[in-house]
Structure formats: C-alpha cells, structure tokens
Amino acid sequence: YIRGFYTRHELPGQFGSLNDPEKRKEMKDGLDEFWHEVTGLDLAPTEEQTARYKEEARVLVSSLKKEERRSSYSFNYTFIRKWISYAAIVAVLVTTALTVYSLTKSGEVVTYRVVESGTGTHKRVVLPDGSKVLLNACSELTIPEKFVGEERRVTLKGEGFFEVVSNPAQPFVIETENMKINVLGTAFNVKAYREDEIASVCVQHGKVQVELPEGMVRLVVDQQVVLDKVTTEFVKQQELATRVLAWCKGGLYFSRTPLQTAVNDLCRMYGKSIELDENVNENFRIYGEHDNSSLEAVLNSICYTAGLNYQYKGEKIVIYNR
C-alpha cells in the first residue's frame, strides 16, 4: 500500500491474508528455503550495499509514519507497523544476498563511461539496450558499456529526457543525488542538478516510480513530482510534459520555480555568469514560458514580474532590487 501497489480498499484483504495460518506457513517455508539456499554461500555485502539497503528500509518505515500521520483510516495500524518492520528487515537481508550473489555468479567486469554535455548544448545518447536519452546543458550521465544482471542502472547529474525501451525482465533504474527512478518502458524527464534546490520528474507517457528521501510516489502521464532538496518535502501535481520539455527545443519553462533555480537555468543555457544581489529574495517563485528568447528578453520578463532590475558588471550580470 505504501509503495502504491494496493489501493485503500484492497489493503485490509492483503493484511487479513497474513493472519491465515496456511498463508503464513507458505511465507515461512519460502523464507526458510531461501535462507538455507544462501547460508552456504560466502556472501559478504559491501559497506555501500549495506548502507543502501538500510536506507531503503528507512524510507519504507518513514513512508509508513507519514501515511499514518495524514490518514484517518481506522483499522489496526499497530498490526501493520509490526508486519512492515519485519518486511523491512527481511528485505535488507534478502536483497543484499541476492545482489551480491548476482555479482559473484556472473563474474563479469563491467566498464562504465561518462557522457557530458557542455554549457548551452544538448547531447543525444543511445544506451546499450536501445533506450535514448537527451541531456540538457551541463549534465552528466554514467552508463555501463552493457547492461548485465537483474536491472539496467544509470546515474544522472543534471537533466535528461529518457525514452526507455520496455524490458519487464530487466527494469530500468536511474539514480540521482536525491532520487531513484524505477521504470519498465516509458518516456519521462528527470531534472536533478546538484546546485539547484529542487529536483523533479515528469512523465510524458507510461508510468514511473520515484523513491524520495521521505517517501515514494508513482506517476503517470502529465504528472510530476517536485522535491525540495533542502526540506526533503515533495509535492505530486498535474503538469503538462510538453511544457516541462520546452528545453528540448531550446525554450524555457518556469512553474513556481525558485528565482535562484531559474538563474541557474539561464547560466547553463546561455553560458553567462549571473548573480543575485544579497538583498534579493532567491526563493521568489517564477512563472512563464519562453520560446527561443534571447537572454535579455528572458531577464526583462523575469525582472518585470519580480520587481527587479539587472545590469552588466564586466562579464557578469547582477540582478538587484529596484
């Protein structure tokens, strides 16, 4: 339920089945069988893997607490919390063992390459499985020379539009500094620049699952999740993907965008040094769509809306209060 696999109406039935002696015996037998299978193997998880699975368990429990705070649902949450705690512990043990086993069993050494896009440029990338990525300016994508194992995993710093080839047997995973995006086959935009205070995912078609520091959401067409990286709060909202993808055609789109983040976009797009005066509210929210406008046209629009001015100081542009 927390991960979005069951609805509110389905949940009582799912937890009710755990009280069924036969169901519980099936689950116990399955876990016992797996335990005997892996205890004979020399599988020592790395510190990185251990930290990752602990974090997954923490996210799951945090999501439960958040749901419990906001929910008026009346059935036994003590019972749910007990089972979720068990499930989180089992998940850490099972997934750690499976991951290490898949790495040692294959014995393959996978090499990675980093694809970068410069200031004011886009970069098209075709992945080993045929999936396509368009990188926005000042972005970096780390990809393996080939996908092996149970998933297709890449790492993104910056912004990219992904068109993922469907392969249910090998899910596609994108890791960023603050999010993990899981998909089967779909098209979506990920924005995760390290210097920005917000990160976001927006779906053009298909659906994706996004793991965040304080929860997890599922998105379908024209839905977006926006994460405040400072507070770790997030909002899921309707947003036209065509607007979010304005950058693919050289445009800009701002929707409740913090002023500093908008300035960062301009720096990356136009290759100019732009700064906010210390008295300017960097969290002022910006709205607007700009199609292939000049830097001056965009600055004039933003400053008019926010009650600001700007001036050139040598090679640098400074935005200040009127």
C-alpha positions as a Markdown table, in Angstrom:
| # | Residue | x | y | z |
|---|---|---|---|---|
| 1 | Tyr | 0.0 | 0.0 | 0.0 |
| 2 | Ile | 2.8 | 2.4 | 0.9 |
| 3 | Arg | 4.6 | 1.7 | -2.3 |
| 4 | Gly | 1.4 | 2.1 | -4.3 |
| 5 | Phe | 0.8 | -1.5 | -5.3 |
| 6 | Tyr | -2.5 | -1.8 | -3.5 |
| 7 | Thr | -5.4 | 0.6 | -3.0 |
| 8 | Arg | -7.0 | 1.6 | 0.3 |
| 9 | His | -9.8 | -0.9 | -0.4 |
| 10 | Glu | -7.5 | -3.8 | -1.2 |
| 11 | Leu | -5.3 | -3.3 | 1.9 |
| 12 | Pro | -7.5 | -5.0 | 4.5 |
| 13 | Gly | -7.7 | -8.1 | 2.4 |
| 14 | Gln | -3.9 | -8.2 | 1.9 |
| 15 | Phe | -3.2 | -7.9 | 5.6 |
| 16 | Gly | -6.0 | -10.2 | 6.5 |
| 17 | Ser | -4.5 | -12.9 | 4.5 |
| 18 | Leu | -1.3 | -12.7 | 6.6 |
| 19 | Asn | -3.4 | -13.9 | 9.6 |
| 20 | Asp | -4.4 | -17.0 | 7.6 |
| 21 | Pro | -2.3 | -19.9 | 9.1 |
| 22 | Glu | -1.8 | -21.5 | 5.6 |
| 23 | Lys | -0.6 | -18.3 | 4.1 |
| 24 | Arg | 1.8 | -17.7 | 7.0 |
| 25 | Lys | 3.1 | -21.2 | 6.7 |
| 26 | Glu | 3.7 | -20.7 | 2.9 |
| 27 | Met | 5.6 | -17.5 | 3.6 |
| 28 | Lys | 7.7 | -19.1 | 6.4 |
| 29 | Asp | 8.5 | -22.1 | 4.2 |
| 30 | Gly | 9.6 | -19.8 | 1.4 |
| 31 | Leu | 11.9 | -17.8 | 3.7 |
| 32 | Asp | 13.3 | -20.9 | 5.3 |
| 33 | Glu | 14.1 | -22.4 | 1.8 |
| 34 | Phe | 15.8 | -19.2 | 0.7 |
| 35 | Trp | 17.7 | -19.0 | 4.0 |
| 36 | His | 19.1 | -22.5 | 3.6 |
| 37 | Glu | 20.0 | -21.7 | 0.0 |
| 38 | Val | 22.1 | -18.6 | 0.7 |
| 39 | Thr | 23.7 | -19.5 | 4.1 |
| 40 | Gly | 26.0 | -21.9 | 2.4 |
| 41 | Leu | 27.4 | -19.1 | 0.2 |
| 42 | Asp | 30.2 | -16.8 | 1.2 |
| 43 | Leu | 28.2 | -13.5 | 0.6 |
| 44 | Ala | 29.6 | -10.5 | 2.5 |
| 45 | Pro | 27.8 | -7.3 | 1.4 |
| 46 | Thr | 30.0 | -4.2 | 0.9 |
| 47 | Glu | 29.6 | -1.2 | 3.1 |
| 48 | Glu | 27.9 | 0.6 | 0.2 |
| 49 | Gln | 25.4 | -2.1 | -0.3 |
| 50 | Thr | 24.6 | -2.4 | 3.4 |
| 51 | Ala | 24.1 | 1.4 | 3.6 |
| 52 | Arg | 21.8 | 1.3 | 0.5 |
| 53 | Tyr | 19.5 | -1.4 | 1.9 |
| 54 | Lys | 19.3 | 0.2 | 5.3 |
| 55 | Glu | 18.3 | 3.4 | 3.5 |
| 56 | Glu | 15.6 | 1.5 | 1.6 |
| 57 | Ala | 14.2 | 0.2 | 4.9 |
| 58 | Arg | 14.3 | 3.6 | 6.4 |
| 59 | Val | 12.4 | 5.1 | 3.5 |
| 60 | Leu | 9.8 | 2.4 | 3.8 |
| 61 | Val | 9.3 | 3.0 | 7.6 |
| 62 | Ser | 9.3 | 6.8 | 7.1 |
| 63 | Ser | 6.6 | 6.4 | 4.5 |
| 64 | Leu | 4.5 | 4.4 | 6.9 |
| 65 | Lys | 4.9 | 7.1 | 9.6 |
| 66 | Lys | 3.9 | 9.8 | 7.1 |
| 67 | Glu | 0.9 | 7.9 | 5.9 |
| 68 | Glu | -0.1 | 7.2 | 9.5 |
| 69 | Arg | 0.0 | 10.9 | 10.3 |
| 70 | Arg | -2.1 | 12.0 | 7.4 |
| 71 | Ser | -4.6 | 9.1 | 7.3 |
| 72 | Ser | -7.9 | 8.8 | 9.1 |
| 73 | Tyr | -8.1 | 5.1 | 8.2 |
| 74 | Ser | -9.3 | 3.2 | 11.2 |
| 75 | Phe | -8.1 | -0.4 | 11.1 |
| 76 | Asn | -5.2 | -1.7 | 13.2 |
| 77 | Tyr | -2.0 | 0.3 | 12.3 |
| 78 | Thr | -0.1 | -1.5 | 15.2 |
| 79 | Phe | -0.6 | -4.7 | 13.3 |
| 80 | Ile | 0.6 | -3.1 | 10.0 |
| 81 | Arg | 3.6 | -1.5 | 11.6 |
| 82 | Lys | 4.6 | -4.8 | 13.1 |
| 83 | Trp | 4.5 | -6.5 | 9.7 |
| 84 | Ile | 6.2 | -3.6 | 7.9 |
| 85 | Ser | 9.1 | -3.7 | 10.4 |
| 86 | Tyr | 9.5 | -7.4 | 9.7 |
| 87 | Ala | 9.2 | -6.9 | 6.0 |
| 88 | Ala | 11.9 | -4.1 | 6.1 |
| 89 | Ile | 14.4 | -6.4 | 7.9 |
| 90 | Val | 13.7 | -9.3 | 5.6 |
| 91 | Ala | 14.1 | -7.0 | 2.6 |
| 92 | Val | 17.5 | -5.9 | 3.7 |
| 93 | Leu | 18.7 | -9.5 | 4.2 |
| 94 | Val | 17.2 | -10.9 | 1.1 |
| 95 | Thr | 18.1 | -8.1 | -1.4 |
| 96 | Thr | 21.6 | -7.8 | -0.1 |
| 97 | Ala | 22.2 | -11.6 | -0.5 |
| 98 | Leu | 20.6 | -11.6 | -4.0 |
| 99 | Thr | 22.6 | -8.6 | -5.2 |
| 100 | Val | 25.9 | -10.0 | -4.0 |
| 101 | Tyr | 25.1 | -13.4 | -5.4 |
| 102 | Ser | 24.3 | -12.0 | -8.9 |
| 103 | Leu | 27.5 | -10.1 | -8.9 |
| 104 | Thr | 29.7 | -13.1 | -7.9 |
| 105 | Lys | 27.8 | -15.6 | -10.0 |
| 106 | Ser | 28.2 | -13.6 | -13.3 |
| 107 | Gly | 31.9 | -12.9 | -12.7 |
| 108 | Glu | 31.7 | -10.2 | -15.3 |
| 109 | Val | 33.7 | -6.9 | -15.0 |
| 110 | Val | 31.5 | -4.1 | -16.4 |
| 111 | Thr | 33.2 | -0.9 | -17.5 |
| 112 | Tyr | 31.4 | 2.4 | -17.4 |
| 113 | Arg | 31.6 | 5.6 | -19.4 |
| 114 | Val | 30.6 | 9.1 | -18.6 |
| 115 | Val | 28.7 | 11.3 | -21.2 |
| 116 | Glu | 28.7 | 15.0 | -20.6 |
| 117 | Ser | 27.0 | 18.0 | -22.2 |
| 118 | Gly | 28.6 | 21.4 | -22.2 |
| 119 | Thr | 27.1 | 24.9 | -21.4 |
| 120 | Gly | 24.4 | 25.8 | -23.9 |
| 121 | Thr | 24.4 | 22.4 | -25.6 |
| 122 | His | 22.4 | 19.2 | -25.7 |
| 123 | Lys | 23.8 | 15.7 | -26.0 |
| 124 | Arg | 22.0 | 12.7 | -27.5 |
| 125 | Val | 22.9 | 9.3 | -26.1 |
| 126 | Val | 21.8 | 5.8 | -27.2 |
| 127 | Leu | 22.2 | 3.2 | -24.4 |
| 128 | Pro | 23.2 | -0.4 | -24.8 |
| 129 | Asp | 19.6 | -1.6 | -24.8 |
| 130 | Gly | 18.5 | 0.9 | -27.4 |
| 131 | Ser | 17.0 | 3.4 | -25.0 |
| 132 | Lys | 17.5 | 7.0 | -25.8 |
| 133 | Val | 18.5 | 10.0 | -23.7 |
| 134 | Leu | 18.7 | 13.7 | -24.5 |
| 135 | Leu | 20.9 | 15.5 | -22.0 |
| 136 | Asn | 20.3 | 19.2 | -21.2 |
| 137 | Ala | 23.2 | 21.6 | -20.8 |
| 138 | Cys | 25.8 | 20.9 | -18.1 |
| 139 | Ser | 24.6 | 17.4 | -17.5 |
| 140 | Glu | 26.4 | 14.1 | -16.9 |
| 141 | Leu | 25.2 | 10.5 | -17.5 |
| 142 | Thr | 27.2 | 7.5 | -16.2 |
| 143 | Ile | 26.3 | 4.3 | -18.1 |
| 144 | Pro | 27.8 | 0.8 | -18.4 |
| 145 | Glu | 29.2 | -0.5 | -21.7 |
| 146 | Lys | 26.5 | -3.2 | -21.5 |
| 147 | Phe | 23.6 | -4.0 | -19.1 |
| 148 | Val | 24.1 | -7.2 | -17.1 |
| 149 | Gly | 22.3 | -8.6 | -14.1 |
| 150 | Glu | 18.7 | -8.0 | -13.0 |
| 151 | Glu | 18.4 | -4.3 | -13.8 |
| 152 | Arg | 19.6 | -1.6 | -16.2 |
| 153 | Arg | 21.1 | 1.1 | -13.9 |
| 154 | Val | 22.5 | 4.5 | -14.9 |
| 155 | Thr | 23.4 | 7.6 | -12.9 |
| 156 | Leu | 22.4 | 11.2 | -13.8 |
| 157 | Lys | 23.7 | 14.5 | -12.7 |
| 158 | Gly | 21.7 | 17.3 | -14.3 |
| 159 | Glu | 18.7 | 17.0 | -16.6 |
| 160 | Gly | 17.7 | 14.4 | -19.2 |
| 161 | Phe | 14.7 | 13.2 | -21.2 |
| 162 | Phe | 14.6 | 9.4 | -21.2 |
| 163 | Glu | 12.9 | 7.2 | -23.8 |
| 164 | Val | 13.3 | 3.7 | -22.2 |
| 165 | Val | 12.9 | 0.5 | -24.2 |
| 166 | Ser | 10.5 | -1.8 | -22.4 |
| 167 | Asn | 12.0 | -4.9 | -20.8 |
| 168 | Pro | 10.0 | -6.2 | -17.8 |
| 169 | Ala | 12.6 | -8.8 | -17.1 |
| 170 | Gln | 15.3 | -6.1 | -16.6 |
| 171 | Pro | 13.8 | -2.9 | -15.0 |
| 172 | Phe | 15.5 | 0.4 | -15.8 |
| 173 | Val | 16.8 | 2.4 | -12.8 |
| 174 | Ile | 18.1 | 6.0 | -12.7 |
| 175 | Glu | 20.0 | 7.2 | -9.7 |
| 176 | Thr | 20.4 | 10.8 | -8.8 |
| 177 | Glu | 21.7 | 12.5 | -5.7 |
| 178 | Asn | 18.3 | 12.7 | -4.1 |
| 179 | Met | 16.0 | 10.3 | -6.0 |
| 180 | Lys | 15.8 | 6.9 | -7.5 |
| 181 | Ile | 13.5 | 6.4 | -10.5 |
| 182 | Asn | 12.3 | 2.9 | -11.4 |
| 183 | Val | 10.6 | 2.2 | -14.8 |
| 184 | Leu | 9.9 | -0.7 | -17.2 |
| 185 | Gly | 9.4 | 1.2 | -20.5 |
| 186 | Thr | 8.3 | 4.8 | -20.8 |
| 187 | Ala | 9.3 | 8.4 | -21.6 |
| 188 | Phe | 9.9 | 11.0 | -18.9 |
| 189 | Asn | 12.0 | 13.9 | -17.8 |
| 190 | Val | 14.4 | 14.0 | -14.8 |
| 191 | Lys | 15.9 | 17.2 | -13.5 |
| 192 | Ala | 18.5 | 16.8 | -10.8 |
| 193 | Tyr | 21.2 | 19.5 | -10.9 |
| 194 | Arg | 23.3 | 19.4 | -7.7 |
| 195 | Glu | 23.3 | 23.3 | -7.5 |
| 196 | Asp | 19.5 | 23.6 | -7.7 |
| 197 | Glu | 17.4 | 23.5 | -4.5 |
| 198 | Ile | 14.6 | 21.5 | -6.3 |
| 199 | Ala | 14.6 | 18.3 | -8.3 |
| 200 | Ser | 11.7 | 16.9 | -10.4 |
| 201 | Val | 10.4 | 14.0 | -12.5 |
| 202 | Cys | 7.6 | 14.4 | -15.1 |
| 203 | Val | 6.1 | 11.7 | -17.3 |
| 204 | Gln | 5.3 | 12.1 | -21.0 |
| 205 | His | 3.9 | 8.6 | -21.4 |
| 206 | Gly | 3.9 | 5.3 | -19.4 |
| 207 | Lys | 4.5 | 5.4 | -15.7 |
| 208 | Val | 7.4 | 5.6 | -13.3 |
| 209 | Gln | 8.0 | 5.0 | -9.6 |
| 210 | Val | 10.1 | 7.6 | -7.8 |
| 211 | Glu | 11.8 | 6.9 | -4.4 |
| 212 | Leu | 12.5 | 10.1 | -2.4 |
| 213 | Pro | 14.1 | 10.8 | 0.9 |
| 214 | Glu | 10.8 | 10.9 | 2.7 |
| 215 | Gly | 8.5 | 8.7 | 0.6 |
| 216 | Met | 7.7 | 7.1 | -2.7 |
| 217 | Val | 5.3 | 8.1 | -5.5 |
| 218 | Arg | 4.0 | 6.7 | -8.7 |
| 219 | Leu | 3.5 | 9.0 | -11.7 |
| 220 | Val | 1.5 | 8.6 | -14.9 |
| 221 | Val | 1.1 | 10.8 | -18.0 |
| 222 | Asp | 1.3 | 14.5 | -17.3 |
| 223 | Gln | 2.1 | 14.0 | -13.6 |
| 224 | Gln | 5.1 | 15.5 | -11.9 |
| 225 | Val | 6.8 | 15.2 | -8.5 |
| 226 | Val | 8.8 | 18.2 | -7.3 |
| 227 | Leu | 11.3 | 17.6 | -4.4 |
| 228 | Asp | 12.6 | 20.4 | -2.2 |
| 229 | Lys | 16.1 | 19.1 | -1.5 |
| 230 | Val | 16.5 | 21.4 | 1.5 |
| 231 | Thr | 13.4 | 20.4 | 3.5 |
| 232 | Thr | 13.0 | 16.9 | 1.7 |
| 233 | Glu | 9.3 | 17.8 | 1.3 |
| 234 | Phe | 7.8 | 16.9 | -2.1 |
| 235 | Val | 4.6 | 17.5 | -4.0 |
| 236 | Lys | 2.9 | 15.4 | -6.7 |
| 237 | Gln | 0.9 | 17.5 | -9.2 |
| 238 | Gln | -0.5 | 17.7 | -12.7 |
| 239 | Glu | 1.9 | 19.2 | -15.2 |
| 240 | Leu | 1.9 | 19.1 | -19.0 |
| 241 | Ala | 5.0 | 17.2 | -20.0 |
| 242 | Thr | 5.1 | 19.3 | -23.2 |
| 243 | Arg | 5.8 | 22.4 | -21.1 |
| 244 | Val | 8.4 | 20.7 | -19.0 |
| 245 | Leu | 10.1 | 19.5 | -22.1 |
| 246 | Ala | 10.4 | 23.0 | -23.6 |
| 247 | Trp | 14.1 | 22.9 | -23.1 |
| 248 | Cys | 14.4 | 20.1 | -25.7 |
| 249 | Lys | 13.5 | 22.7 | -28.3 |
| 250 | Gly | 15.7 | 25.4 | -26.8 |
| 251 | Gly | 12.9 | 27.0 | -24.7 |
| 252 | Leu | 12.4 | 27.6 | -21.0 |
| 253 | Tyr | 9.5 | 26.9 | -18.7 |
| 254 | Phe | 9.1 | 28.1 | -15.2 |
| 255 | Ser | 6.3 | 27.0 | -12.8 |
| 256 | Arg | 6.7 | 28.0 | -9.2 |
| 257 | Thr | 10.4 | 27.9 | -9.9 |
| 258 | Pro | 12.7 | 29.5 | -7.2 |
| 259 | Leu | 14.4 | 32.5 | -8.6 |
| 260 | Gln | 17.9 | 31.1 | -7.9 |
| 261 | Thr | 17.0 | 27.9 | -9.8 |
| 262 | Ala | 15.7 | 30.0 | -12.7 |
| 263 | Val | 19.0 | 31.9 | -12.7 |
| 264 | Asn | 20.9 | 28.6 | -12.7 |
| 265 | Asp | 18.9 | 27.6 | -15.8 |
| 266 | Leu | 19.9 | 30.8 | -17.6 |
| 267 | Cys | 23.6 | 30.3 | -16.7 |
| 268 | Arg | 23.6 | 26.8 | -18.1 |
| 269 | Met | 21.6 | 27.7 | -21.2 |
| 270 | Tyr | 23.4 | 31.0 | -22.2 |
| 271 | Gly | 26.8 | 30.4 | -20.7 |
| 272 | Lys | 26.7 | 33.7 | -18.8 |
| 273 | Ser | 27.7 | 34.4 | -15.2 |
| 274 | Ile | 24.5 | 35.7 | -13.5 |
| 275 | Glu | 24.3 | 36.5 | -9.8 |
| 276 | Leu | 21.7 | 37.7 | -7.4 |
| 277 | Asp | 22.4 | 40.7 | -5.2 |
| 278 | Glu | 22.5 | 39.8 | -1.5 |
| 279 | Asn | 19.2 | 41.7 | -0.9 |
| 280 | Val | 17.2 | 39.8 | -3.5 |
| 281 | Asn | 14.9 | 37.0 | -2.3 |
| 282 | Glu | 16.3 | 34.0 | -4.0 |
| 283 | Asn | 13.2 | 31.9 | -3.2 |
| 284 | Phe | 10.8 | 34.2 | -5.1 |
| 285 | Arg | 8.8 | 32.0 | -7.4 |
| 286 | Ile | 9.0 | 32.4 | -11.1 |
| 287 | Tyr | 6.3 | 31.6 | -13.8 |
| 288 | Gly | 6.5 | 31.8 | -17.5 |
| 289 | Glu | 7.3 | 30.1 | -20.8 |
| 290 | His | 10.0 | 31.4 | -23.2 |
| 291 | Asp | 10.4 | 30.1 | -26.7 |
| 292 | Asn | 14.0 | 30.6 | -28.0 |
| 293 | Ser | 14.1 | 34.0 | -26.5 |
| 294 | Ser | 17.4 | 36.0 | -26.1 |
| 295 | Leu | 18.9 | 36.2 | -22.6 |
| 296 | Glu | 18.0 | 39.9 | -22.4 |
| 297 | Ala | 14.3 | 39.1 | -23.3 |
| 298 | Val | 14.1 | 36.4 | -20.5 |
| 299 | Leu | 15.8 | 38.7 | -18.0 |
| 300 | Asn | 13.5 | 41.6 | -18.8 |
| 301 | Ser | 10.5 | 39.3 | -18.3 |
| 302 | Ile | 11.7 | 37.8 | -15.0 |
| 303 | Cys | 12.7 | 41.2 | -13.6 |
| 304 | Tyr | 9.4 | 42.8 | -14.6 |
| 305 | Thr | 7.5 | 40.1 | -12.9 |
| 306 | Ala | 9.6 | 40.0 | -9.7 |
| 307 | Gly | 10.1 | 43.8 | -9.4 |
| 308 | Leu | 13.8 | 43.6 | -10.1 |
| 309 | Asn | 16.5 | 45.1 | -12.3 |
| 310 | Tyr | 19.7 | 43.8 | -13.8 |
| 311 | Gln | 22.9 | 45.3 | -15.0 |
| 312 | Tyr | 26.2 | 44.2 | -16.6 |
| 313 | Lys | 29.3 | 44.4 | -14.5 |
| 314 | Gly | 32.1 | 43.4 | -16.8 |
| 315 | Glu | 31.4 | 39.9 | -18.0 |
| 316 | Lys | 28.9 | 39.3 | -15.1 |
| 317 | Ile | 25.2 | 40.1 | -14.8 |
| 318 | Val | 23.9 | 41.2 | -11.4 |
| 319 | Ile | 20.1 | 41.1 | -10.6 |
| 320 | Tyr | 19.1 | 43.5 | -7.9 |
| 321 | Asn | 16.0 | 45.1 | -6.2 |
| 322 | Arg | 14.6 | 48.2 | -7.8 |
